[in-house]
């Protein structure tokens, strides 16, 4: 699967398949959404390439995308 990319406020948000590694498909400053374990997880790639994420999944892709866009709004300030 090719990652689905959304750009919001200059932040790239990639939707990945469960088998795709965040660090392999996202550059520093990007956000990733990945379905795994029955939920949609949100990850952030720091400027040094470190991947960090929320400690619980979202129930739907739409909720995860909304949260990713909200984070992009915060980062754009």
N, C-alpha and C positions, 0 to 999 in steps of 0.2 A: 504494500500500500504506500502510495506517495502521501506524505503528510499534507493535510489540508491547512493552508495558511490564511490567517486573518491578520490584517494590520489595523491596530487601533491606537490612535494618538502616537504613532511612530513606533509602537511596540509590536513585534511579531509574536503572534499566538499560533502555535502549531498544534493541531489535533493529530495524535499519533495512535497507531494500533498498539495493542497490548504488548506485542513482541518487539516494538521499536524502542530503543534506548534513547532517553532524553538527551544525553550528552553527545550522541552520534548524530542527532538531527537538529539540534538547537545550538545557536551561538550565544556567547555572553550577551545578556540583556533580553533574551527571548523568554517567553513563557510557553509551557507545554501543558496540554490536556491529554490524559491517557486513560482509556478504560481498562480497568483491571479489577479483579475480585468483586465484580458486581457493582462497581461504582466508577465515578469519573474523578480522577485525581488531578490536582493542579500542582505544577512544578515551576520553579523559577530558576534561571541560570544567572548566577552572579557574574560580575565583571571579570572575575578570575576563573570562570568556568565551573565553579562549584554549583551543584544542583541541590536545591532545597525545596521543600513543598509543605503543603498543609498536612496535618496529622489525621485528617479524616476525609473521605471522598464525598463528592456531591452525588445526588440521586440521578441527575440527568446531565447530558452534555450541555443543554441550554443553561442550566444553573452554573456549571463550571465555566462556561464561556462568559456569562454575566459577571462572575467573580473575577475572571481574568481581565475583562474590560474595566472593571472597577479599579483593579490594581494598576492597570495602565493609566487610568485617569490620575491616580495618586502619583505615579512616577513622572507623569508629564508636567507636573507643577514645578 
